[in-house]
Amino acid sequence: MEYTEGIKIIERQIDNYKLNDAIELADKLLQNYPQKEELLCLMGKIYTRQQKYGDAQNIYLKVLEINEDNNVAKTSITMIDNILKIRRTFYYENTYTDDDLYQ
């Protein structure tokens, strides 16, 4: 499959939330094009949508190793950091167990 065609298919799959299909195709393309920033950024986008933030950050860091000026990777890493900070600040009260803490 040609690179440009594969990228278009992956983008459509992401837009239609066919994320597993998108990962499968991206993995195949990465075998032939392991240094393509656009492809790696799409892979990071898929992982972000799946809430696999660690995997997404690793992909974006790889993009920055290839091109330290890649704004998509920089912005995505900042966004993921902010998501993780927000998640860490929430406290979810479990009404079934938390009452025991206050007796």
ZADO-1210 file (C-alpha; in nm, 4 decimals, padded with zeros to 6 digits):
<atoms>
<atom x="00.0000" y="00.0000" z="00.0000" code="MET" pos="1"/>
<atom x="00.1214" y="00.3470" z="-00.0817" code="GLU" pos="2"/>
<atom x="00.2098" y="00.5726" z="00.2119" code="TYR" pos="3"/>
<atom x="-00.0254" y="00.8618" z="00.1256" code="THR" pos="4"/>
<atom x="-00.3176" y="00.6289" z="00.0690" code="GLU" pos="5"/>
<atom x="-00.2505" y="00.4568" z="00.4009" code="GLY" pos="6"/>
<atom x="-00.2410" y="00.7891" z="00.5867" code="ILE" pos="7"/>
<atom x="-00.5789" y="00.8892" z="00.4410" code="LYS" pos="8"/>
<atom x="-00.7325" y="00.5568" z="00.5417" code="ILE" pos="9"/>
<atom x="-00.5924" y="00.5855" z="00.8947" code="ILE" pos="10"/>
<atom x="-00.7303" y="00.9389" z="00.9281" code="GLU" pos="11"/>
<atom x="-01.0765" y="00.8192" z="00.8188" code="ARG" pos="12"/>
<atom x="-01.0607" y="00.5278" z="01.0610" code="GLN" pos="13"/>
<atom x="-00.9701" y="00.7646" z="01.3450" code="ILE" pos="14"/>
<atom x="-01.2561" y="00.9985" z="01.2524" code="ASP" pos="15"/>
<atom x="-01.4953" y="00.7009" z="01.2536" code="ASN" pos="16"/>
<atom x="-01.3514" y="00.5708" z="01.5845" code="TYR" pos="17"/>
<atom x="-01.2270" y="00.2486" z="01.4241" code="LYS" pos="18"/>
<atom x="-00.9184" y="00.2808" z="01.6376" code="LEU" pos="19"/>
<atom x="-00.8114" y="-00.0848" z="01.6393" code="ASN" pos="20"/>
<atom x="-00.8210" y="-00.0936" z="01.2591" code="ASP" pos="21"/>
<atom x="-00.6249" y="00.2313" z="01.2491" code="ALA" pos="22"/>
<atom x="-00.3550" y="00.0922" z="01.4798" code="ILE" pos="23"/>
<atom x="-00.3281" y="-00.2240" z="01.2742" code="GLU" pos="24"/>
<atom x="-00.2745" y="-00.0292" z="00.9519" code="LEU" pos="25"/>
<atom x="-00.0393" y="00.2201" z="01.1186" code="ALA" pos="26"/>
<atom x="00.1733" y="-00.0679" z="01.2513" code="ASP" pos="27"/>
<atom x="00.2012" y="-00.2090" z="00.8996" code="LYS" pos="28"/>
<atom x="00.3014" y="00.1280" z="00.7571" code="LEU" pos="29"/>
<atom x="00.5531" y="00.1862" z="01.0377" code="LEU" pos="30"/>
<atom x="00.7403" y="-00.1259" z="00.9301" code="GLN" pos="31"/>
<atom x="00.8216" y="00.0466" z="00.6000" code="ASN" pos="32"/>
<atom x="00.8271" y="00.4084" z="00.7208" code="TYR" pos="33"/>
<atom x="00.9517" y="00.4071" z="01.0834" code="PRO" pos="34"/>
<atom x="01.0756" y="00.7677" z="01.0742" code="GLN" pos="35"/>
<atom x="00.7652" y="00.9364" z="00.9267" code="LYS" pos="36"/>
<atom x="00.6570" y="01.2040" z="01.1724" code="GLU" pos="37"/>
<atom x="00.3033" y="01.2292" z="01.0351" code="GLU" pos="38"/>
<atom x="00.2468" y="00.8555" z="01.0767" code="LEU" pos="39"/>
<atom x="00.3888" y="00.8553" z="01.4282" code="LEU" pos="40"/>
<atom x="00.1700" y="01.1525" z="01.5235" code="CYS" pos="41"/>
<atom x="-00.1370" y="00.9666" z="01.3979" code="LEU" pos="42"/>
<atom x="-00.0339" y="00.6705" z="01.6118" code="MET" pos="43"/>
<atom x="-00.0059" y="00.9055" z="01.9109" code="GLY" pos="44"/>
<atom x="-00.3502" y="01.0440" z="01.8324" code="LYS" pos="45"/>
<atom x="-00.4964" y="00.6924" z="01.8289" code="ILE" pos="46"/>
<atom x="-00.3399" y="00.6091" z="02.1656" code="TYR" pos="47"/>
<atom x="-00.4673" y="00.9394" z="02.3079" code="THR" pos="48"/>
<atom x="-00.8212" y="00.8623" z="02.1932" code="ARG" pos="49"/>
<atom x="-00.7902" y="00.5208" z="02.3577" code="GLN" pos="50"/>
<atom x="-00.6710" y="00.6950" z="02.6759" code="GLN" pos="51"/>
<atom x="-00.3386" y="00.5110" z="02.6559" code="LYS" pos="52"/>
<atom x="-00.1556" y="00.8253" z="02.7556" code="TYR" pos="53"/>
<atom x="00.1799" y="00.6640" z="02.8377" code="GLY" pos="54"/>
<atom x="00.1971" y="00.4992" z="02.4957" code="ASP" pos="55"/>
<atom x="00.0928" y="00.8241" z="02.3292" code="ALA" pos="56"/>
<atom x="00.3612" y="01.0232" z="02.5101" code="GLN" pos="57"/>
<atom x="00.6268" y="00.7693" z="02.4136" code="ASN" pos="58"/>
<atom x="00.5265" y="00.8018" z="02.0495" code="ILE" pos="59"/>
<atom x="00.5328" y="01.1816" z="02.0640" code="TYR" pos="60"/>
<atom x="00.8750" y="01.1740" z="02.2327" code="LEU" pos="61"/>
<atom x="00.9982" y="00.9568" z="01.9466" code="LYS" pos="62"/>
<atom x="00.8680" y="01.2208" z="01.7035" code="VAL" pos="63"/>
<atom x="01.0638" y="01.4865" z="01.8928" code="LEU" pos="64"/>
<atom x="01.3785" y="01.2731" z="01.8642" code="GLU" pos="65"/>
<atom x="01.3314" y="01.2824" z="01.4869" code="ILE" pos="66"/>
<atom x="01.2361" y="01.6513" z="01.4752" code="ASN" pos="67"/>
<atom x="01.2579" y="01.8549" z="01.7944" code="GLU" pos="68"/>
<atom x="01.0538" y="02.1346" z="01.6350" code="ASP" pos="69"/>
<atom x="00.7439" y="01.9233" z="01.5644" code="ASN" pos="70"/>
<atom x="00.4593" y="02.1338" z="01.7051" code="ASN" pos="71"/>
<atom x="00.2010" y="01.8544" z="01.6915" code="VAL" pos="72"/>
<atom x="00.4146" y="01.6399" z="01.9222" code="ALA" pos="73"/>
<atom x="00.4928" y="01.9296" z="02.1578" code="LYS" pos="74"/>
<atom x="00.1286" y="02.0348" z="02.1832" code="THR" pos="75"/>
<atom x="00.0089" y="01.6768" z="02.2292" code="SER" pos="76"/>
<atom x="00.2562" y="01.6097" z="02.5102" code="ILE" pos="77"/>
<atom x="00.1424" y="01.9272" z="02.6880" code="THR" pos="78"/>
<atom x="-00.2225" y="01.8280" z="02.6434" code="MET" pos="79"/>
<atom x="-00.1614" y="01.4782" z="02.7828" code="ILE" pos="80"/>
<atom x="00.0311" y="01.6233" z="03.0790" code="ASP" pos="81"/>
<atom x="-00.2658" y="01.8500" z="03.1530" code="ASN" pos="82"/>
<atom x="-00.5117" y="01.5599" z="03.1279" code="ILE" pos="83"/>
<atom x="-00.3041" y="01.3541" z="03.3695" code="LEU" pos="84"/>
<atom x="-00.2720" y="01.6460" z="03.6140" code="LYS" pos="85"/>
<atom x="-00.6489" y="01.6934" z="03.6144" code="ILE" pos="86"/>
<atom x="-00.7086" y="01.3214" z="03.6685" code="ARG" pos="87"/>
<atom x="-00.4719" y="01.3191" z="03.9661" code="ARG" pos="88"/>
<atom x="-00.6524" y="01.6090" z="04.1335" code="THR" pos="89"/>
<atom x="-00.9935" y="01.4450" z="04.1463" code="PHE" pos="90"/>
<atom x="-01.1015" y="01.2485" z="04.4469" code="TYR" pos="91"/>
<atom x="-01.3818" y="01.0054" z="04.3893" code="TYR" pos="92"/>
<atom x="-01.5764" y="00.9311" z="04.7017" code="GLU" pos="93"/>
<atom x="-01.6900" y="00.5749" z="04.7245" code="ASN" pos="94"/>
<atom x="-02.0022" y="00.5799" z="04.9375" code="THR" pos="95"/>
<atom x="-01.9701" y="00.2112" z="05.0148" code="TYR" pos="96"/>
<atom x="-01.6278" y="00.2293" z="05.1751" code="THR" pos="97"/>
<atom x="-01.5529" y="00.5903" z="05.2617" code="ASP" pos="98"/>
<atom x="-01.8034" y="00.6028" z="05.5485" code="ASP" pos="99"/>
<atom x="-01.5875" y="00.3494" z="05.7268" code="ASP" pos="100"/>
<atom x="-01.3018" y="00.5981" z="05.7220" code="LEU" pos="101"/>
<atom x="-01.4949" y="00.8510" z="05.9302" code="TYR" pos="102"/>
<atom x="-01.6198" y="00.6289" z="06.2118" code="GLN" pos="103"/>
</atoms>
